[in-house]
C-alpha cells in the first residue's frame, strides 16, 4: 500500500523508494510512475531484496570472529614462547647456577641469555660468584697460613715446655742436692756436737785407765775408777739426751680420741676461715677410748692436719671422721699393717683434704725421714715419719690414698683400750 505522501509523489511523476526492514526478507521497495503523454497513467512497484547480502555479511562476521580468536591464540602462543625463551629459560638456568653455587661449586657460571635486564642480572650474579670464589681462595690461603703458624707454635710450646721441664728437673735436683747438703751439714754439726760431748769423757776415761796400768795404791785406783764411772755415766746421759730428741715415746693408756682431735682443732681452726678452708667433722659421742699416748696422738693428728692445710693453699674442705670398726680393710696403700689387737675391733680415724694430692711416685716415700714434697715451704720431712713410728708403736694400722688434683686421705686404725675390771672386759663396744 502506498501512503498518501507516496501517492502524491507518484502523481507528481516522481519515483518513490522505501527500505523494508522486515525480519524475513529485507529490501528496497521502489515505486515508479508510468507516464503516458505527460500524464501519470499507472505506477510500477518492485522490491529489491538484500537477504543474500545479509547472509554474506553474517558469514563475514563469523569468519572475522574466528579469525580474531585465531589471531589472539597465535599471539598468545607467540608471547608465551617469547616469554619462555626470553625469561623462563634464563631464570631457570640462573637458579640452577645458584643451586650449584650453594652446593659449593663456585667454578661454574650462569649462561647469559634472555632480555637485557635478565642478562644484566646474570652478569651481576657471575661477577658476585667470581668475587666469592676469590674470597674463598684467600680464606683457604689464610687458613693454611694459620694452620702452619699453629703447628709451628705448638712445636715451639712443646720445645719450650720440654726445656722448662728439664730446667725444673735440674732445679729440683739442685734443690734436693742443696737440701741433702744442708742435712749432711746438720748431721755433721750433730756429729761434731756428739764428738765434742763424748770426746771429753772419753779422754778422761782413757787418761784414768792409763793411770791404772801402773802401780797405784788402792786409794788411787778407787779414785780413778770413780772418775771413769762418772764419765761413763755422763756419756750415757748424753746419749740418752740425743735419743730422747728423736725417739717417739709411747706409754699406752686409755685416750679419748675425739677429745684429742678437739684439742688440735682448737689450736688450728681459728685461722682457717681466712684461708677459705672449711672443716667438716664427724665425731660420734660415746666412742670407746683407744690404747695410745695422748701426747704422741696429739702430735700425729697435729702433723696430719698441718699437712692437709698446707696442701690446700687455694682453700678447700678438711674432713675429720672417727668411728668404730671391726674387721674392715683400709682403702689405699697400706703403710703399717697393724697388730692382732685390731682383730677384735678398733677406732678408725680419717683425715681427708681436697688439696693438690700426692704424685703416685712419691706416695711410698712420704714416710721416709727427711723426705718432703714441700721444699718451697721449708718442709722438714719428719712429720709423717714420726706419724709412721707413732702408729706402729701403738700397734695401729696406717694407710694413705691420694689422687692428684683431688686430695689425700689418711686412714689410721687404733686398738681399743681393754682391761679387766670387776670381772668384765671393756672392749669398746
TANOR-V583976 format. One record per backbone hydrogen bond with DSSP energy under -1.0 kcal/mol. CO is the residue of the C=O (numbers start at 0). NH is the residue of the N-H. Records with the same first field share a line. If there is no record, write none. Layout:
CO: NH ; NH
This chain:
2: 6
3: 7
4: 8
5: 9
6: 10
7: 11
8: 13
9: 12
15: 30
17: 28
19: 26
25: 49
26: 19
27: 47
28: 17
29: 45
30: 15
31: 43
33: 40 ; 41
35: 38
38: 35
41: 33
43: 31
45: 29
47: 27
49: 53
50: 54
51: 55
52: 56
53: 57
54: 58
55: 59
56: 60
57: 61
58: 62
59: 63
60: 64
61: 65
62: 66
63: 67
64: 68
65: 69
66: 70
67: 71
68: 72
69: 73
70: 74
71: 75
72: 76
73: 77
74: 78
75: 79
76: 80
77: 81
78: 82
79: 83
80: 84
81: 85
82: 86 ; 87
83: 88
85: 114
86: 90
87: 91
88: 92
89: 93
90: 94
91: 95
92: 96
93: 97
94: 98
95: 99
96: 100
97: 101
98: 102
99: 104
100: 103
103: 105
114: 118
115: 119
116: 120
117: 121
118: 122
119: 123
120: 124
121: 125
122: 126
123: 127
124: 128
125: 129
126: 130
127: 131
128: 132
129: 133
130: 134
131: 135
132: 136
133: 137
134: 138
135: 139
136: 140
137: 141
138: 142
139: 143
140: 144
141: 145
142: 146
143: 147
144: 148
145: 149
146: 150
147: 151
148: 152
149: 153
150: 154
151: 155
152: 156
153: 157
154: 158
155: 159
156: 160
157: 161
158: 162
159: 163
160: 164
161: 165
162: 166
163: 167
164: 168
165: 169
166: 170
167: 171
168: 172
169: 173
170: 174
171: 175
172: 176
173: 177
174: 178
175: 179
176: 180
177: 181
178: 182
179: 183
180: 184
181: 185
182: 186
183: 187
184: 188
185: 189
186: 190
187: 191
188: 192
189: 193
190: 194
191: 195
192: 196
193: 197
194: 198
195: 199
197: 201
198: 202
199: 203
200: 204
201: 205
202: 206
203: 207
204: 208
205: 209
206: 210
207: 211
216: 220
217: 221
218: 222
219: 223
220: 224
221: 225
222: 226
223: 227
224: 228
225: 229
226: 230
227: 231
228: 232
229: 233
230: 234
231: 235
232: 236
233: 237
234: 238
235: 239
236: 240
237: 241
238: 242
239: 243
240: 244
242: 245 ; 246
252: 291
254: 256 ; 289
255: 259
256: 260
257: 261
258: 262
259: 263
260: 264
261: 265
263: 267
264: 268
268: 271
271: 274 ; 276
272: 275
275: 315
277: 317
279: 319
281: 321
288: 416
289: 254
291: 252
292: 296
293: 297
294: 298
295: 299
296: 300
297: 301
298: 302
299: 303
300: 304
301: 305
302: 306
303: 307
304: 308
305: 309
306: 310
308: 311
310: 355
311: 314
315: 277
317: 279
318: 351
319: 281
320: 349
322: 347
324: 345
332: 399
335: 397
338: 341
339: 342
341: 344
345: 324
346: 413
347: 322
348: 411
349: 320
350: 409
351: 318
355: 404
358: 361
361: 364 ; 365
364: 367
367: 370
373: 378
374: 377
380: 369
381: 385
382: 386
383: 387
384: 388
385: 389
386: 390
387: 391
388: 392
389: 393
390: 395
391: 394
394: 338
396: 412
397: 334 ; 335
398: 410
399: 332
400: 408
402: 405 ; 406
406: 402
407: 352
408: 400
409: 350
410: 398
411: 348
412: 396
413: 346
414: 290
418: 425
420: 423
423: 420
